[in-house]
Amino acid sequence: MAEPIYMRVGEGRSVELPELVGAMGNFLGLLREVDSAVAQKKTGFLRWKVTALERDPSPLVGVTPLLQRNAVDDTGFRVEQEIITNVVSLTEKGERSRYLSDAALSRVEKIAKTAPKIGESTIYTSQRGDVALSTKVTVKTFDQVREMTSIRSVSYGTVVGSLDSISVHRGKEFRVWDENIKRPVRCRFDLRQEARAKDLLGKRVIVTGMIQADRYGQPVTMTVESLDGAELGNLPTIEEMMGLVPNFTGGLSLKEFFEDTD
């Protein structure tokens, strides 16, 4: 059974009720989103019971993960670990794992946004053997999230990876885990592409369209023009690809061909 996970709201300062309620809502939302991603199931495997509530001097809440009746695995510790290591990675390197969805990222951003006013918030677990998991949600965390999600350029291109999830609320989007940059890309699609997206859910796909990229040129979002399966087993062999391009060298080697053209 996993240990409790705690969140201290702010750092030694008074916190007004709206700030406390907002922080607790975002903490719960973060727990649920990562639970869903780890379980690969919308409702997740866990429910969260409040087991600590105090002021020390900042407000502190502790929750313990309990299994839902239909849970297949006890993923409590894995969820706690993913939350803390992802916040650390966000703050230090501006990176995240596939288990921190866009919705979860938004929760972290909202918690970090309060840091200038109430101080850094801390998320941690109690001692597990010789390992204590802990991280702070800071102004730097907020800046890193904003940097990750800000658009710097737009171009036509493709994304290849696993189609992880589909959302039809507040706009039709699916998420592709880009296998090149190792992070998710939000893909906006229209009604005509919905059935195709559902057929390819959980599969490797190639998506073509207008890509909105960050300052490093890495895709953040895209508007889908075409969507196709790209299972590795479906790729043609070398023998099958031979002959697709005409033999423009006339039987000469490339070295001989280019020497003759000088």
C-alpha positions in Angstrom: 0.0 0.0 0.0 1.3 3.5 -0.9 2.1 6.0 1.7 0.3 9.4 2.0 1.3 12.2 -0.3 1.3 15.7 1.1 1.0 19.2 -0.2 2.0 22.3 1.8 0.3 25.3 0.4 2.7 28.3 0.3 5.7 28.9 2.5 5.2 30.3 5.9 2.7 32.9 4.9 -1.0 33.4 5.5 -3.2 31.9 2.8 -6.7 33.2 2.1 -9.5 30.8 1.6 -9.9 31.1 -2.2 -6.2 30.4 -2.6 -6.4 27.3 -0.3 -9.5 26.0 -2.1 -7.9 26.6 -5.5 -4.7 24.8 -4.5 -6.5 21.8 -3.1 -8.7 21.6 -6.2 -5.6 21.6 -8.4 -3.8 19.1 -6.2 -6.7 16.7 -6.5 -6.9 17.3 -10.2 -3.2 16.5 -10.6 -3.6 13.3 -8.6 -6.6 12.2 -10.7 -5.0 13.1 -14.1 -1.8 11.1 -13.3 -3.8 8.2 -11.9 -5.7 8.1 -15.2 -2.6 8.2 -17.2 -0.8 5.5 -15.2 -3.9 3.2 -15.2 -4.6 3.9 -18.9 -8.2 4.3 -17.8 -10.2 7.5 -17.6 -11.4 6.9 -14.1 -8.1 5.6 -12.9 -7.7 2.9 -10.2 -7.5 5.1 -7.1 -9.6 7.3 -4.7 -8.0 9.8 -2.3 -8.8 9.9 1.4 -7.8 12.9 3.5 -5.6 11.6 6.3 -3.8 14.8 7.4 -5.0 18.4 7.6 -3.1 21.0 9.6 -1.2 24.3 9.7 2.6 24.0 10.1 2.6 27.1 9.7 1.3 27.0 6.2 -1.8 24.8 5.4 -0.9 21.2 4.9 -3.1 18.4 3.5 -2.2 14.8 3.3 -4.1 12.2 1.2 -3.8 8.4 1.1 -4.5 6.5 -2.1 -7.1 3.7 -1.8 -8.0 1.3 -4.5 -11.3 1.5 -6.3 -13.4 -1.6 -6.4 -12.6 -2.3 -10.1 -8.9 -1.6 -9.7 -6.6 -4.1 -11.4 -3.3 -2.9 -9.9 -2.2 -1.0 -6.8 -0.7 2.0 -8.6 -0.6 4.4 -5.6 3.2 4.7 -5.2 3.7 4.8 -9.0 1.3 7.8 -9.2 2.9 9.6 -6.4 6.4 9.0 -7.9 5.3 10.2 -11.3 3.9 13.5 -9.9 7.0 14.3 -7.9 9.6 13.3 -10.5 7.7 15.2 -13.2 7.5 18.4 -11.2 11.3 18.1 -10.6 11.9 17.5 -14.3 9.6 20.4 -15.3 11.4 22.8 -12.9 15.0 21.8 -13.7 14.8 20.9 -17.4 11.4 21.9 -18.8 10.6 18.2 -19.6 7.9 15.7 -18.6 7.1 12.1 -19.0 4.1 10.7 -21.0 2.2 10.3 -17.7 1.9 14.0 -17.2 -0.9 15.0 -19.6 -1.7 18.5 -20.8 -4.5 18.6 -18.2 -2.1 17.6 -15.4 0.5 20.2 -16.7 -2.2 22.8 -16.5 -2.8 21.9 -12.8 0.9 22.3 -12.1 0.9 25.6 -13.8 -2.0 26.9 -11.7 -0.3 25.8 -8.5 3.0 27.5 -9.5 1.2 30.7 -10.5 0.4 31.4 -6.8 4.1 31.2 -5.8 4.9 35.0 -6.1 2.0 35.7 -3.7 2.0 32.9 -1.1 5.5 31.4 -1.6 6.6 28.0 -3.0 4.3 25.0 -2.4 5.8 21.6 -1.6 4.6 18.2 -2.6 6.2 15.2 -0.8 5.7 11.7 0.5 6.8 10.4 3.9 9.9 8.3 4.2 9.9 5.1 2.1 12.8 3.1 3.2 15.8 5.4 2.8 14.1 7.4 0.0 11.9 10.5 0.6 10.2 12.0 -2.5 9.9 15.7 -2.4 9.6 18.7 -4.8 8.8 22.4 -4.7 6.4 24.1 -7.1 8.0 27.4 -7.8 8.1 30.5 -10.0 10.7 28.7 -12.1 8.2 25.8 -12.5 5.7 28.3 -13.8 8.2 29.9 -16.2 9.2 26.5 -17.6 5.6 25.4 -18.2 4.9 28.7 -20.0 8.1 28.2 -22.1 7.1 24.7 -23.0 3.6 25.6 -24.2 4.3 29.0 -25.9 4.2 29.0 -29.7 7.1 30.5 -31.6 6.7 29.3 -35.2 4.1 27.6 -37.5 5.0 25.3 -40.4 3.7 22.3 -42.4 5.0 18.9 -41.3 4.3 15.5 -39.8 4.3 13.9 -36.4 4.9 10.1 -35.8 4.0 8.4 -32.6 1.4 6.7 -30.5 -2.2 8.1 -30.5 -2.7 8.0 -26.7 -6.0 9.8 -26.0 -9.0 11.6 -27.6 -11.0 14.5 -26.2 -14.2 15.8 -27.7 -14.9 18.4 -24.9 -14.1 22.0 -25.5 -12.9 21.2 -29.0 -11.9 18.0 -30.7 -8.3 17.0 -30.0 -6.3 13.9 -29.7 -2.8 13.5 -28.2 0.1 11.8 -30.0 3.2 10.8 -28.0 5.9 12.0 -30.5 8.5 9.3 -30.6 11.2 11.8 -31.8 10.9 14.4 -29.1 9.5 12.0 -26.4 6.6 14.3 -25.4 2.9 14.7 -26.3 1.6 16.8 -29.2 -2.0 18.1 -29.1 -3.7 17.5 -32.5 -6.9 19.4 -33.3 -9.1 17.6 -35.8 -12.6 18.1 -37.3 -15.7 16.0 -37.3 -14.8 14.1 -40.5 -11.7 12.7 -38.8 -13.3 11.6 -35.6 -14.1 8.0 -36.6 -10.6 7.5 -38.0 -9.0 8.8 -34.8 -11.1 6.4 -32.7 -10.1 3.5 -34.9 -6.4 4.3 -34.4 -6.5 5.0 -30.7 -3.6 3.3 -29.0 -1.8 2.7 -32.3 1.3 4.2 -34.0 0.2 6.9 -36.4 1.5 9.5 -38.8 -0.2 12.9 -38.6 0.3 15.6 -41.2 -0.8 19.2 -40.9 0.1 22.7 -39.7 2.5 22.4 -36.7 2.8 25.1 -34.0 6.3 24.7 -32.5 8.2 26.1 -29.5 11.4 28.1 -29.5 13.4 24.9 -30.2 11.2 24.0 -33.2 9.6 21.1 -31.4 5.8 20.5 -32.0 3.4 21.7 -29.3 0.1 21.5 -31.2 -1.0 20.9 -34.7 -4.1 21.2 -36.9 -4.6 17.9 -38.6 -4.9 17.6 -42.3 -4.4 13.8 -42.6 -4.2 10.9 -40.2 -2.9 7.4 -41.1 -1.7 4.3 -39.3 2.0 3.8 -39.2 2.6 0.4 -37.6 6.2 -0.7 -38.0 5.1 -4.1 -39.4 3.3 -2.3 -42.3 6.5 -0.6 -43.6 7.8 -1.9 -46.9 11.0 -4.0 -47.0 14.1 -2.8 -48.9 13.3 -5.2 -51.7 9.8 -3.8 -52.0 11.1 -0.3 -52.1 13.6 -1.1 -54.9 12.3 0.2 -58.2 10.1 2.9 -56.7 12.7 5.5 -57.8 13.9 5.3 -61.4 17.5 4.3 -62.0 18.6 7.8 -63.0 22.4 6.9 -63.0 22.0 4.6 -66.0 23.7 1.7 -64.2 26.7 3.8 -63.0 27.7 4.1 -59.4 26.9 7.4 -57.7 30.6 8.2 -57.7 30.9 7.5 -61.4 27.7 9.3 -62.2 28.7 12.6 -60.4 32.2 12.4 -61.9 30.7 12.3 -65.4 28.5 15.3 -64.7 31.5 17.5 -63.8 
